[in-house]
Amino acid sequence: MEALIITNISNPAALEQLYRSNPAAFARAFEAVYPQISTQVSAHIWRERLVVSTTSWGSMSDWLVVGIFALLAGFLMQLPDIFSISHDYYFPRNMSFIVMPGIGAYFAYKQGMSLRQLLAPLAILAASILFINLLPEKSTTLLLTCLHIPILIWLVVGYIFAKSDPGKRMDFLRYHGDLVVMTTVIGLAGGLFTALTINLFNLIQLKIEDFYFRYLVLSILPSVPLFATFLVRQNASLVSKISPVIARIFTPLVTITLAIFLVAIIYSGKDPYNDREFLLLFNGVLIGVMALILFSLGEATKQNASRVHQYFLFALAVLAIIDNGIALSAIGFRLMEYGITPNRLAVLGSNALVMVHMMITTQKLWSFLKGNERIEAVEKSLTSYLPFYAVWAAIVSFVFPLLF
């Protein structure tokens, strides 16, 4: 391999073929012969390419930071058993504080943020922990607070991610696509390892399932997103080619499925205005579609994005607006018919925010498709609205319990 690299250093096609035949062997051989070919421009280009494509495991300090927050997350998962706290009380209120702060701290560490810059996020985190754990069990808004505080903490993490540059908000949304892929891969590997471990001990008649799941799995599970974040941020190209493929496959499928679903509602006899369960299902579909749109827009706004994918995404956004319009009218009807409750008011506000956001973003996307807007305008319409979700999540989490 080394002789072939030296012979073909001025032959890009041959080098590419060598690399694809065995990337790992090519990288080792190239590093060995680099001093002999370092005067060649192509050698510098290939060295930079190999540095980018090589998996980076970070520095010792990176691992130390990740390890500390993984241990802290594991401790917090075992806290109810240590202090005899009810699991039903502890986990619904505190799960978001176990998983997300470690990711936010990792972003802050990588960006070199000072304690002064982190005062606002830390204050929001402390206030959220204190408030939700002091909220009475009989509070009519406890469930709403448990559902909306994770949204607030997620957006605080986004604030830390993009603190040095508001233009990085789009990168924060794109990061979620890579995070989902990497977390899924780690989860599958962990599931395989778990099955292998338990079955090995079963062969010698040792039942370790209770101990294994209660202490090991429960302690490690919340650190999986943190470790996935570490891998994704250290190796930007590791899963960057997978996310666009997933987006391009599922966007057309979901668009067609949602169109058929909206038509099928007419023939099914289901009524979101009087059927509460169907309205909940309807909003669940909307949340799933919104998540896919956010994920797909992160890929569709790249310069090399498929034009067909962008048109499918526009169609999906239009269908989501129709879906949201039906849900909004049904919620409004139930408010007028059955009166105001915190749940109905929270859903109404959330759907109204999503409707306005989707209409603005869809209009910008259509203008871009017609050639009247730059891709940056679509990205800005998508990301500049994120603080409104944080404000609404804070209102539902902190104000609603006082009003109701």
Secondary structure, 3 states (H helix, E strand, C coil): CHHHHHHCCCCHHHHHHHHHHCHHHHHHHHHHHHHHHCCCHHHHHHHHHHHHHCCCCCCHHHHHHHHHHHHHHHHHHHHHHHCCCCHHHHHHHHHHHHHHHHHHHHHHHHHCCCCCCCHHHHHHHHHHHHHHHHCCCCCCCHHHHHHHHHHHHHHHHHHHHCCCCHHHHHHHHHHHHHHHHHHHHHHHHHHHHHHHHHHHHHHCCCCCHHHHHHHHHHHHHHHHHHHHHHHHHHCCCCCCCHHHHHHHHHHHHHHHHHHHHHHHHHHHCCCCCCCHHHHHHHHHHHHHHHHHHHHHHHHHCCCCCCHHHHHHHHHHHHHHHHHHHHHHHHHHHHHHHHCCCHHHHHHHHHHHHHHHHHHHHHHHHHHHHCCCCCHHHHHHHHHCCHHHHHHHHHHHHHHHHHHC
